[in-house]
């Protein structure tokens, strides 16, 4: 790791790499605080693209700064150092769910419901604050197995209800977790996040997504047009009531889904009560 500092922040080690940048573990020397630093290198982008990515970083900082919740990552700062834009966040212990789920691991019903309980609490709070995440997926959920803490990260493409922040037709998000309305470019609200939670719950319980295809075009067509399979076709021991919750969250039309996270959480609590206390 050749880079040692960004602004005042000391870089300790690389935590992960993405298409546009690197996430570091860092240290804030002013507060002697361990932090995570998400970067994007803009030197190879066109002027328009660089401006858009920097704007996305600012949106993430402003959106997340409005959200003070134990299951949402805290954002401390955003800045630019030369050709590197960066975002400074709370350092979260544990791994993202993608690392846990990539091998096709299936979670116990109780563990899956615990994770969903915390995610629904976080997103219901965010939606009440006027923030829609728009990219709920395993890589954006941190899980600390030691403490059980679940944390939603990456509000970089969150949509503030009071402002249109993206160009018309710009597709943002991870396709296999995206709602049909988001794929079509239609306006989205919190029910789109609930659809993504339905996908995530399906994956936690079965080890696979409800829709998958090597072709992006076919995948998008399936999400838009094909009903999700019944959860019990892949995991027969799942209670019918839990399969019904997933089916409702995965309805194609948002008006047929749960209206908010509180409704979905209430149904999942009823399911959990038949298993064991959460």
C-alpha positions in Angstrom: 0.0 0.0 0.0 1.9 3.1 -1.3 -0.6 5.7 -0.2 -0.1 6.7 3.5 -2.4 9.6 4.1 -5.6 11.2 2.7 -6.0 14.7 4.0 -5.3 14.5 7.7 -6.2 10.8 7.9 -3.6 8.1 8.2 -4.1 5.0 6.2 -3.5 1.7 8.0 -4.5 -1.1 5.6 -6.8 -2.0 2.6 -10.1 -3.4 3.6 -11.5 -3.9 0.1 -11.4 -2.9 -3.5 -14.1 -2.0 -5.9 -14.4 -0.9 -9.5 -14.0 2.8 -8.7 -11.9 2.8 -5.6 -10.5 1.3 -2.4 -11.8 1.1 1.2 -9.1 1.6 3.8 -8.9 1.2 7.5 -7.6 4.6 8.7 -7.0 6.7 11.8 -8.1 10.2 12.6 -5.1 11.7 14.4 -7.1 14.7 15.7 -9.6 12.4 17.6 -7.4 9.3 17.9 -10.2 7.4 16.3 -10.3 4.3 14.1 -12.2 5.0 10.8 -13.1 3.4 7.5 -12.2 5.6 4.4 -14.0 5.0 1.1 -12.2 6.4 -1.9 -12.9 7.0 -5.6 -10.1 8.0 -8.0 -11.5 10.5 -10.5 -8.4 11.2 -12.6 -9.3 8.8 -15.4 -12.9 9.9 -15.6 -14.4 12.4 -17.9 -15.1 15.8 -16.4 -18.8 15.0 -16.3 -18.3 11.6 -14.8 -15.9 12.9 -12.2 -18.4 15.6 -11.2 -21.1 13.0 -10.9 -19.1 10.7 -8.7 -18.0 13.5 -6.4 -21.7 14.6 -6.2 -22.6 11.0 -5.2 -20.0 11.1 -2.4 -21.5 14.4 -1.1 -25.0 12.9 -1.3 -23.8 9.9 0.7 -22.3 12.2 3.4 -25.3 14.4 3.7 -27.8 11.6 3.6 -26.0 9.5 6.2 -25.3 12.5 8.4 -29.1 12.8 8.8 -29.3 9.3 10.1 -28.4 8.5 13.6 -29.3 4.9 14.3 -27.4 2.0 15.8 -27.9 -0.1 12.7 -26.8 2.5 10.2 -23.1 3.3 9.7 -22.1 6.8 10.9 -20.5 9.1 8.4 -18.0 11.6 9.8 -16.5 13.6 6.9 -16.1 13.9 3.1 -13.3 15.6 1.2 -10.9 15.5 -1.7 -7.1 15.0 -1.8 -5.7 15.6 -5.2 -7.5 13.3 -7.6 -8.9 11.2 -4.8 -12.4 11.9 -3.4 -13.0 10.2 0.0 -15.6 9.5 2.6 -14.7 8.9 6.3 -17.0 6.6 8.2 -17.4 4.7 11.4 -15.2 1.6 11.4 -17.4 -1.5 11.6 -16.3 -4.8 13.1 -17.2 -7.9 11.2 -17.7 -8.9 7.6 -20.3 -7.9 5.0 -23.0 -10.5 4.3 -21.6 -11.1 0.8 -18.6 -12.7 2.3 -20.8 -14.9 4.4 -23.2 -15.7 1.7 -21.0 -16.2 -1.4 -20.4 -19.9 -0.6 -24.2 -20.4 -0.8 -24.6 -20.7 3.0 -28.1 -21.0 4.3 -28.9 -19.3 7.6 -31.0 -20.7 10.3 -34.5 -19.2 10.5 -33.8 -17.6 13.9 -30.5 -16.0 12.6 -32.1 -14.7 9.4 -35.0 -13.2 11.4 -32.6 -11.5 13.8 -30.8 -9.9 10.8 -34.0 -8.8 9.2 -35.3 -7.3 12.5 -32.3 -5.0 12.6 -32.4 -4.1 8.9 -36.1 -3.3 9.0 -35.5 -1.1 12.1 -32.7 0.8 10.2 -34.6 1.2 7.0 -37.9 2.2 8.6 -36.0 4.9 10.5 -34.2 6.1 7.2 -37.5 6.2 5.3 -39.1 8.2 8.1 -36.2 10.7 7.6 -37.0 10.9 3.9 -34.0 8.7 2.7 -34.4 5.7 0.4 -31.3 3.5 0.3 -31.8 2.2 -3.3 -29.0 -0.4 -3.1 -29.7 -2.9 -0.3 -27.6 -6.0 -1.0 -25.4 -8.4 0.9 -22.2 -6.3 0.3 -23.9 -3.3 2.0 -24.8 -5.1 5.2 -22.2 -5.6 7.8 -22.6 -8.4 10.4 -20.4 -8.8 13.4 -20.8 -12.4 14.4 -19.2 -11.8 17.8 -21.8 -9.2 18.9 -24.6 -9.9 16.5 -24.6 -6.2 15.4 -26.0 -5.6 11.9 -25.2 -2.4 10.1 -26.4 -0.9 6.8 -23.7 0.9 4.9 -23.3 2.8 1.6 -26.0 5.5 1.2 -24.0 6.7 -1.8 -26.9 6.4 -4.2 -29.6 7.1 -1.7 -32.4 9.2 -3.0 -33.5 12.2 -0.9 -37.3 12.6 -1.2 -36.9 16.4 -1.4 -34.4 16.5 -4.3 -33.7 14.7 -7.6 -30.0 13.9 -7.5 -29.5 11.7 -10.6 -29.9 12.2 -14.3 -33.0 10.7 -15.9 -32.5 7.1 -16.9 -29.4 6.5 -14.9 -29.5 3.0 -13.6 -28.2 2.7 -10.0 -28.1 -0.3 -7.9 -27.3 -4.0 -8.0 -29.6 -5.7 -10.6 -30.5 -9.0 -8.8 -31.6 -7.0 -5.7 -33.4 -4.2 -7.5 -37.1 -3.8 -7.6 -39.0 -4.0 -11.0 -39.8 -0.2 -10.7 -36.2 0.7 -10.1 -35.1 -1.4 -13.1 -37.6 0.4 -15.3 -36.4 3.8 -14.2 -39.6 4.7 -12.5 -39.7 6.7 -9.3 -39.0 4.6 -6.1 -39.8 4.9 -2.5 -39.3 2.8 0.6 -41.2 -0.1 -0.8 -38.3 -0.6 -3.3 -36.0 -1.1 -0.3 -38.5 -3.6 1.1 -38.4 -5.5 -2.1 -34.6 -5.7 -1.8 -35.0 -6.9 1.8 -37.3 -9.7 0.4 -34.5 -10.7 -2.0 -32.0 -10.6 0.9 -34.2 -12.7 3.1 -34.8 -15.2 0.3 -31.0 -15.5 -0.1 -30.3 -15.9 3.6 -32.7 -18.8 3.8 -32.0 -20.5 0.5 -28.4 -19.5 -0.4 -29.6 -18.2 -3.8 -31.4 -15.2 -5.3 -35.1 -15.6 -6.4 -34.1 -14.6 -9.9 -30.7 -15.2 -11.6 -29.3 -15.4 -15.1 -25.9 -15.0 -16.7 -27.5 -12.6 -19.2 -28.2 -9.1 -17.7 -31.1 -8.6 -20.1 -32.7 -11.9 -19.2 -32.2 -11.2 -15.5 -33.9 -7.9 -15.8 -36.8 -9.4 -17.8 -37.3 -12.1 -15.1 -37.3 -9.6 -12.3 -39.9 -7.5 -14.1 -42.1 -10.3 -15.3 -41.6 -13.7 -13.6 -43.0 -14.4 -10.1 -40.4 -15.3 -7.5 -40.4 -19.0 -6.6 -42.1 -20.1 -3.4 -39.5 -20.2 -0.7 -40.6 -23.7 0.3 -39.7 -25.1 -3.1 -36.1 -24.6 -2.1 -36.4 -25.0 1.7 -39.5 -27.1 2.5 -39.3 -26.7 6.3 -39.8 -23.0 6.2 -43.2 -22.1 7.8 -45.9 -21.0 5.4 -46.3 -17.7 7.2 -42.6 -16.9 6.5 -42.9 -17.9 2.8 -46.0 -15.5 2.7 -43.9 -12.6 4.1 -41.2 -13.1 1.4 -43.8 -13.5 -1.3 -45.5 -10.2 -0.3 -42.2 -8.3 -0.2 -41.4 -9.6 -3.7 -44.6 -8.5 -5.3 -43.9 -6.8 -8.7 -46.2 -3.8 -8.1 -45.1 -1.7 -5.1 -48.7 -1.0 -4.0 -49.1 -4.8 -3.4 -46.1 -5.0 -1.1 -45.9 -3.9 2.6 -46.5 -0.2 2.9 -43.6 0.2 5.3 -41.1 -1.6 7.3 -43.2 -1.7 10.5 -45.8 -3.9 8.8 -43.2 -6.3 7.5 -41.4 -6.4 10.9 -44.7 -7.1 12.7 -45.3 -10.2 10.5 -41.8 -11.4 11.0 -42.1 -11.1 14.8 -45.2 -13.2 14.5 -43.2 -15.9 12.7 -40.4 -15.6 15.2 -42.8 -16.1 18.1 -43.6 -19.5 16.8 -39.9 -20.5 16.7 -38.1 -18.9 19.7 -37.8 -15.5 21.3 -35.5 -13.1 19.4 
